[in-house]
Amino acid sequence: MTSPPTVRPDGDLARPVAAPPSGTGPVARVGSRWIDDFNPEDPAFWASPHGRPVARRNLVWSVLAENIGFSVWQMFSIATAVLASIGYGFTSDQLFWLVATAGLVGAIMRVPYTFMPALVGGRNWTVVSAALLLVPVTLLTVAATTDRPYWFWVLTAITCGFGGGNFASSMANISFFYPDKEKGFALGLNAAGGNIGVAIIQLVGPLAVTAGAIAFVGGSTGTTEGGEARYVQNVALIWVPFIVLAVVGAWFFMDNLSGARANIADQAAIARRKQTWVMSFLYIGAFGSFIGFSGAFPLVLANEFAADAYRYAFLGPLVGSLSRPFGGWLADRVGGAKVTVVTFVGQAVAIGTAIAFLRAGSFGGFLASFLVLFAIVGMTNGSTYRMIPIIYRAEAAAGHPGDSPAAVLYRARRDTAAAVGIISAVGALGAVFIPRIVSESYGATGGVETALLSFCAFYIACVAVTWSVYLRRGTLMQRAGV
């Protein structure tokens, strides 16, 4: 029978069980809502009111904050398309650079963001990281309502990277709340809830920029050829109340886990592990494809078909977000590596189909092919993330055969949380690579086909790596059922 938590004098929740292995370093205590033990692998604890319900509550608010972070990170995917439609004065290459800059900084920010839940607490860092989103929102409003030079727009794109970092800290934090048997679906749901923020900004953004009533700051940024006003600042203004809600909700309803604590040296050591970089490579093909195509897709549609075709771009990240939990769920049952190798094949086929429709000049066929691609990419995101905890649990058991099961589990969970940050950071570089490769393709050939062919070749390489490392007979990972 699982006993209820006790309350410490400072108001924090505490459970009278053994502490994590020694050597993890001190843990900061800012405010209350610290849980000294949270053991989701214990069936009795997980079934109690202090197990699954607490995990679900933290997941809900984590998803909200991460969702808004993704929307802010990808504001320029719509802002640049609108700027192009009103002839703002920036070249196509400059617009692609704004998208790529936000993507690059978001990828870089994922590394330090990964360490923050273990240093200051998941709840505390969610409050801070959500509040930081007010910076890019403010700067984009200023840029769109005053005559600012290109460097100011670049600065704004840099701060949008704050939103990209949220994913790493959120996933690292939530990974401690769920047992291994449910981690694939939980992480997939958490990631999908964040990823769908890209679809939301690409759906709501084009509608918001036409609404003068929302533009309570500044006037029209410019007009289309038909004389219609466009309020680019609305792409930022619409997120202000939701950012405030995320900050308040995280403060009052999320928790910090003392058991998730680790010092930076323990976490940074994960960068020396081969599997970290193998999975990072694969995650470029998974999440890198999702975020990279999400950023470039609006401009590609506008360039290849009609100026207002970017309005349909939201459908891609929408289906990619919705399919991600299914990829995690399927990986829980079949095996992450098996699902991943099949989905990478599917991505290559979908790209090939898109090229065929592009040559035929079919907007409907091209759009449908990319929607299929996004759906498969979403599944790959879910299946690759399911592989990560299994990989590090297998390595912890093989590398420390004398450890107790509890010590192996603790080491595996710590390594998983640290690896998530590095893997997600490298994978997020797709937000830089894809827009730049697409831009170079336009510069060299006047079209996007060359870029698509290079992406297809990369997916074939991902198939080969997945099979060689995780499915080939006799390897530790194959025996572990990764």
N, C-alpha and C positions, 0 to 999 in steps of 0.2 A: 504494500500500500504506500502511495507517495504522500509524504507529509506536506502540508501547505507551507509556503515560504514564511519566514519570520521577517519582522521589520526592524531594521537597525535604528539607532537613535537619530541618525541623520535623515531618516525617511526612506532609505533605499531598501529594496527587496533583497533578502538573503536566504539561501537554502543551506542547511547544515550538511554539506557533503565535502568530499575531498577536493582540494584546490588543484588546478592544472599542474602539470609537471613544472618543477622549479626551473629558474633561469629565464623566465619570460619577461622579467623586468617589471618595474612599477607601472601601475595603470593610473591615468589621470582621473580625477573625480570632479566633474564640473556639474553642479546642480545635483538633483536627485535622479530617481529612476534608473539606478544601477541594479542589475540582477547578478548576484554573486555566483549563481550556478544555473545553467540551463542545459539540460541533458536530453536532447530529442531522441537519442539512440535508445533510451530507456523506455520500453513500451508503456509502463505504468505512468511515468512522468508525462509522456507525450499525450496520453489519453486524459490526463487531469486538466483542470481549468487553467493550470499554470504552464501547460505545454502548447498544444496546437492553437488554442485561441490567442495566446500571446504572439505566437509566430504569425498568425494571420493578420492580427492588428498591425504589427510592424510591417508586414508585406504590403498592406493596403496603402499606408502612408509613404512607404518607400517608392511604390509604383507612381504615386501622384507626383512626388518631387522629381523622380527620374523622368517622367513623362514631360513635365514642363522643361526640364533640362534639355531634353532632345529637341523640343520645339524651338527653344532659344538658340541652341547650337546650329540648327538648320534654318534660321530666319533668312539667311542670305540666299538659300536655294530659291526662295520666292522673291525676295527683294531685288535680286539681280535680274530675274526674268521681267519684273515690272519695270525696272530701270531701262532695260533694253526696249521694252514696248513703248516707252515714252521718249526714247532717244535722249537719254540723260546726258550723254557726252562721253561715256566710258566705252572703250573698245571691247570687243567680245573677249579678248585675252585678259583684259583687266577684270572683267566680270567673273571669268572662270577663276582668276587668281583670288578674288574675294571669297568664293566658295571654298577653294583649296586652303586658304589661310585659316579660316574657321575650323576646317577639318584637321589641319596639322596641329594647331594649338590644342584642340580637343583631345587628339591622340596623345600628345605630350602630357597634358594635365592628368591623364588617367594613371600615370605612374605615381606621383605624389598622393593623388586622391585615394589610391589603393591602401596606403599605409595609415590614413587618417582615422578610420574607425577603430583600428587597434591601438592608436595612440590617445585619442580623446573620447572615443565612444561613438557608436553608429548613430545614435539619436542626436548627440551633440553636433556631429559633423553634418548630418542632414540639415539641421537648422542653419548652420553657417553656409553650406554650399548652396542651399536654396536662396538664401538672402543675397549671395553674390550675383545671382542672375539679374538683379536690378541694375547692375552696372552696364551690361551690353544693351539692355532695354532702354536705358536712359541715353546712352551714346547714339543708338540708331535713331531715336526720336530727334536728337539734336542734329544729326547728320542730314536727316530727311527734311527738316523744317528750316534749316539755314543753309547758306551757300558754303559748304565745306569742301576743302581740297581732297584729292584722292587718298592722301596719307591718313586723313581722319577716318575715312571709310575703312581703310586697312586696320587702323587701331580698333575700330568697332568690331571688325571681324575677329581680331585677336581675342577680344574679351568674350566673344560668343563661345570661345573654347571652354569657358567655365562650365557651360552646359554639357559639353562632351565628357568632362571628367566625372560627372555625377554617376555615370553608368558603373565605373569601376568600383567606387566606394559603396554604391548600393548593392552590387552583386557580392562584393566581399563581405559586407555586413549580413545580408540575408542568408548567405551560405552557412552561417553558424546557427541559424534558427531552425533548420530542417534536417531530418535524418537522411542518411544516404539514399535510402530506398525511395524517398520522395523528392530528393534534391533536383533531379532532372526536370520534373514538372514545375516545381516551385521556382527554380532559377529561370526556366523558360517563360513562366508567367510574369515574373518580375521584369525580365528583359523585354518581353513582348509589350508589356504595359508602358515601358519606356520607349521602345522602338516606334510604337504607334503615335508618339508625339510628332514624328516626322510626317506621318500622314495627316495629322491634325493641322499642322502649320501649312501644309500644302493644299489642304481643303479649305481651311478658314481664311488663310492669308489672302488668296485672290478675291475672296468676297469682302474681306475687311478693307482692302485698299480702295474699294469703290465707295465706301460709306463715309461721307463727310461728317456725319453726326458723331462718329467715334473720334474723329480728329479734333479733340478739344485742345490740343497743343499744335500750333502752327496751321498752315493752310496746305494747299495742294502742292505736291512735289513736281508735278508736270501733267501733261495731257497726252492722250493717244492721238493717232492720226485722225480719228473720228471726233476729236475734241472732248473726250471724256476725261474728267479729272481723276488722278490717282494719288492717294494719300499713303505713301510708303511708310510713314511713321506708325500707321495702324498695325503693321506687322509686329511691332514691338508693344504698343500700348495695350493691346488686348490681353497680354499676359500678366500685367501688373496685379490685378486682384487675385489671380491664381497663385502667383508667387507668394503673396502675403498669406493666402490660405495654407500653402505648403509649409511655410515657416511656422505658423501658429500650430498647425496639426502635428508636425514633427515634435515640437516642443512639449505639447501636452499629452501625446498619445504613443510616442515611440519609447523604446528602452535601449539602454546600453548593456552590453554583456561583458562582465569581468572575464569570463572564460575565453573571450575572443582576443584578449590582450597578447601582444607580442612586441618585441623591440624591432627596430628597423634592421638590425644586423641579421636577426633570424629570418625576416621576410626577404631581405635583399639576396640572401644566399640562394634563393630559388632561381636567380638569373644564371647561375652556373650549371644548371641542370639541362641536359640535352632535350628532354621532353618538353620543357618550357618553350624552346625555340621551334621544335617540330610543330607543336600546337599553334604557336604564333603564326607560322607560315600558313597552316591550314585555315586559321581564322581570318587571314587576309582574304582568302577565297570565300569565306562565309560572311562574317559581319562586314569585312571590308567591301564586299560586293554590295551589301545592303546599303550601307551609308554612302558609299561612293556613287552608286547609281542614283540614290535618292537625291544627292546634291546636284548631279549633272543632268538627270533626266528632264527636268523642266526646260533647260536651255537646249537640249538635244531635240526635244519635240518641237520647240519654237523654231529652231534652225532648219530641221528637216521637213517640216510640214507647214503649219500656220502659226502666226505670231501669238495667237491666244491658245494654242494647243497645250501650253503648260498647265492649263486648268485641269487637265486629266492626269497630271503627274502624281497626284495624291494617291491614286489607286494602287500604284506600285508598292510604296511603303506600307499601305494599309493591308494588302494581302500578305506581304512579307512578315508583318508583325503578327497577324492572326495565325499564320501557319507555324510560327516559332514554337509555341507550347506543344503543338502536335509532334514536332520533330523531337522534342525532349521526351514526350510521353512514349513515342514509338521506340526511342533509344532505351528507355527504361525496360522495355519488354524484349526487344530484339538484340540490342547492343549498339552502342554509339558508333563504333567504327563501321559496322555493317551498313547502318543507315547513311553514314557520311559518304562512303565510297559510292553508293548508289545515287545520292543526291548530287554529288559533283559530276557524275556522268550526265544527270538530268540538266544541270546548269550548262554544260557544254552543248548539249542538244538544243536547249532553248535559245542560246546565243546564235547557233547556226540557223535556226528557224527565223530568228529576227533579221538576220542578214539577208535571207531569201526574200522576206517581205519588204525589206528596205529597197532591195534591187527592183522589186516589182512596183514600188511606189505606193504600197498599201498601208495607209495609216492604221486602219482597223487591225490588220494582221500584225503589224509591227507592235502596236500597243498590246494586243493579246499575247504575243510571244514574250514581251517583257513582263507582263503580269504573271505568266507561268514561271518565268525566271525568278521573279521576286518571291513567289510562293515557295519554290524549291529552295531558294537561298534562305528563307525563313526557317525551313526545316533543317537545313544544314547548320544554321546558328544554334538551334536547339540541340541537335545531336552532338555537335562538337563540345558544347558546354557540359553535356552529360558525361563525356569522356574524361574531363579534367579531374573530378574527384576520384574516379576509379583508378586513373593513372597514378596519382600521388599516394593513394592508399596501397597500391601494389608495390610502389617503390619504397614506401615506409616500412612495409612488412619485410621486403626482401633485403633492405639495407640495414635493418635493426632487428634481426631475428630474436634477440634476447629480450626485447621490450615486451611489456605486458600489453594485452589487447587495448587497454585504455590509453596507454602511452602512444601506441601505434595510431590509434584513432585521432588523438589530439594532434600528433605530428602531421598526419594526413590532412586534417581540417585546416591547420595553420598554413601548410604548404599550398593547399588549394586556394585559400583566400589570397595569398600573396601572388600565386601564379595567375589568378584571374586578372589582376591589374596589369601585369606585363603582357599577357596574351591579348587582353582587350585593347591595350594601348597600341601594340604592333598591328593588330587587326584593323584598328581604326584608321591606320595610315591609308587604307583604301579610300578614305575621304579626301586624301591628297592625290594619290596615284591616279585614280579613275578620272577626276575632272581634268588633271593635267594631261594624261594620255589622250583623252578626248579632244582637248584643246590643240595638242600637237598634231593630232590626226587631221583636224580641220585646217590647221596652218599648212600642213604638207600636201594634203590631197583635196581639201575642200569638202570633205565628208567625214562620217564617223565610222565607216566600214573597217578601215585599217585597225582602229582601236578595238572594235568588236572581235576581230580575228585574233588579236593578241590576248584578249580576255579568254577566249575559247581555248587557246593553247595553254594558258595558265591553269585552267580547270582540269585539263588532261594531266598536267604535272601533279596537281593535288590528288587525283585518283591514284597515281603511281605511288606517291608518298604515303597515303593512307594505307594502301594495301601492304607496302613494304614494311612499315613500322608496326602496324597494329593488327594486320590480318594474316600475315605470312606465318606459317606454322613454325613452332619452336621458339618464338620470341616470348619474353616475359609478358608483354602486353597481350599477346594472343592467348596465353594461358590464363591471364587474369580476366579475360572476357571483356576487354575494353571495347 
